Amino acid sequence: MDVKGSVVVITGGGTGIGASVAKNLAEDGAKVVLAGRRIERLEQTVKKIKEAGDEAIAVQTDVTNEEDQSKLMDKAIDTFGSLDVVLANAGRFDDSLMLNTDKSTGKVRSFMTTNQFRSVVDTNLIGTFITLREAARRMVDSGKEGLLLITSSINSTGQIGQLNYSSTKVALTLWPKILVGEFHLKHLPIRVVGISPGYTATEILKGMNETALEAILKDVHVGHLVEPEELASTIKHVITNDSIDGTTIEVTGGLVYGPRARAK
């Protein structure tokens, strides 16, 4: 599969990783469909892509809404004539300890609410499921090869305060093998690959307190945040290499957890 001429749908495409990947793929000739809840941010990214002479459209969607996702895939096909690559990138986090105790009394002071847990599951798991299903349906019916990409996270290894988020991300790392097994059973030419970023230079992390950021980078072998362009480069490699299938690729800069602790 070539990047040039491919029609690529990206959910969560208004900012951060999604927007950067969209701009990079468009520069290489992909026709990009950006989807998300905040239409203003989507349109800002589309404007930049078009100003560079490349092709893109914005579609306002809620990944947890089946009708929205169905219309999104149809919009891509109606506008650009095909559906080749779908990056399920939309995600949500709502961090909290399951139980937070009061320092003086030792009693429970607060806790992760059911809504905090459910809202993350709804976006990260159910939203991703709907996105991939609606994309795969159209890829199969078109009779063409396709590629489904899933944004996971290095936090799938487990992160304190992210019981909800880490649970969804570890689940997503399993999906490529399961889905590829199902597609293989039915002789369907759709590849599935997960991308698991480490600490990435998005607006949130770049705006962190410098001391906190330095502490994070002590666990990163290359000594810097992963650049969104590096994730885009990985995705372009996956698109063009048909043998990458049924797996999740970590792009972390060599994130480790042990050396700093052992050095104390």
N, C-alpha and C positions, 0 to 999 in steps of 0.2 A: 504494500500500500504506500502511495506517495502522499506527502503532506500537501503538495501543490494540487489544487483542485478538489481536495477533500472537503466535505461539509462537516463541520465540527460543532456540536452543541455543548455548551459549558454551563452547568448550573452553578450558582454562587459566583457569577462572573463579573460582578460590579467592581470589586476591589481585591486587593491581596493577590493570592496565588491565582485565582481564576482570571482576573483581569490581565495579569502579567503573561500567563500562558496564552490567553486569547491574542494579545498583541504580537507575541513571538510567532505563533502559528500563522497569523494573518500575514506577517512579513514574509513568510515562506510560501505564500500563495493559497493558504486555506481560506475557506469561506466560513466565517464564524457566526454562530448564533449564541448570544449571551442571554442568560436567563437568571432571574432573581426577583426578590420582592421590591427592592428599591429601584424604581425605573430611572430616577435621576442619575444614580451612579452608573447604571448600565449604559445610559445614553452618553454619559461623559466618556466612557471607555470606547464606545462605538464611534464617537466623534473623533477621537484621537486616531483610531484605526483608519477611518475614512480619510482623514487629513493626510495620512501617509500614503494614500492611494490604494488602500486595501479594502476588502469587502467584509461587512458585518452588519447585523441587525440586533436590536434589543427586544426581548419579550418579557413582560412582567408575569411572573408565575410564583406559585406557592408549591414547593416540591411535595408537600403532603396532600395536595389536592389532585385527585386522579384526572379530573377533567382538564385542569391546567396543564398537566404534563402530557396528556394526549394531544391537546391543541399545540403545545410547544413543538412536538415532533412533526406534526402535520405542517406547521408553519415553516419549519426548516426545509421540508420537502417541497412545499409550494413555492418557496422563495428561491431556493437554489437547486432544486431538482433531484436531491439525493439526501441520504443520511448515512454517513460513513463512520464517524467517530463521536462517541458521547462520553464526556467527562462528568461523572456525578461528583461534583465538588462542593455542593452546598452542605454546610455543617453548622452546628450550634453547640455552644458550651455554656454551662451554668454551674460554676464550681462551688462546692461546699463540702465540708466534712459531713459524714453521715450523722455524727453526734459531736457537738461542740460544748464543752463543759466550762463552767465558771471557775476561775482560778482560785477564788477564796472559798467557795462552798463545795466544789467538786460535783455539783449537780448539773444536769443537762440545762444549758442555756439556750441552745438553738439546735436545729437539725436540718438535713436536706429534706425538702418537702417532696411529696409525691409528684407534684406538678413540675418541680425542677428535674426530677428523674424522667418523667414521662415526656416532657417537651423536647429533651435532648434525644431520647429514643425515637420520638415521632419524626424529627428532622433527619437525624443521622442514619437511622435504619429504615423506617417505613418510607421516608422520602426518597432515599437511595433506591430502595426496592421498586417503588413506582416508576422512578426515572429509568432504571435499567430495563424493567419489563416493557414499558411503552416503547423504548428505543428498540429493543430486541424484536418485538412483534413486527415492527415496520422493516427492520433489516431482513428478517426471514421472508416476509411477504414480497420484498423487492427482489429476492434471489441473489443479492450481492453479498460479498464479504463485509464484515463489520468489526468494529473494535469498541468494547466497553471498558472505560477506565474508571477506577474507583479511588478517590482520595481517602486514604486511611490516615494514620499518624503514628509517630514513634511512641506516642503515649498509649498505644495498644499494649505496651509492655507493663503498664500499670503506673498510675500517678496518684499520689495522695491528694485528696480533695476533688478527684475526678472519677469517682465511682461510676457515675452516669456516662460521662464522655468516654472514658477508657473502655468501658464495657461495650459501647457501640463500635469503637474503633478496632478492638480485638476481633469482634464478630466480622467486621468488613474484611479483615485479612484472610478469612476463610472462604469468602465468597468466590474469588477467582477459580479456585480448584473445584468447588462444588458446581458452579455454573458451567465451567468448561467440561466437566464430566457429563453434565446433562446435555450440553450441545453436541458433544462427541457421540453420545448415545443415539441422538437423532440426526447425526450427520449434518449439523448446521455449521456453516463457516464463520462463526463469530468468536473472536478472541476476547478474553477477559483478563485484565491486568490491574493490579492495585499499585498505587504510588503512595509510599509512606514517608512524608517529609519529617525532618527533624525541626529544630528551632529555625524558623525562616524569617528573613528580613522583611516582614510585613509592617504596616504602619504601627500596629500595636506593639510589636517587640522593639522596633526602632525608637519608639517613644518612651521606652522604659527608663527608669532610674538607672544611671550609669553604673552604680555599684551593683545593682541587681543583675544587670546585663553581663557585667564582668564575671559574676558568680556563675551564671549559666554557661558562659563560654569556657570556663575552666574544665568542663566536662566534654568539650568538643575538640576532637583531635586536631582539626585543621585550624582551630582558633578563631573562627568567624561564623556568623550566621549563614545559613544556606540562602543563596540568592534565588529569588523567584525565577530568574532566567535559567538557573541551573536545573530547576524542576522542569521548566519548559523544554530544555535540551534533552532531558531524560525522556519526556513524553514524545518528543519528535523521534527519538531513537526507537522507542517502542512501536510507534506508528509504522516506521519503515522496516522493522525487523520482524518478520512473520513468525519467527521461532520463539519470540518472547510471548508466552501464553500461560495462563493458569497459575500465576505466581504474583507475589507482592514484592516490589522493589523498594528498599530503604534508601533514602537520599538524606543523610544526616550529618555529613561532615565528620563521621567517626564518633558519634555520640556514645559516651561510655558513662557508667555510673560508679565504678569501683575505685579508680586511681586516686581521686581527690579525697575520698573517705579514708583510704589506706594511708595517705600521706600525713594525716592529722596525728 
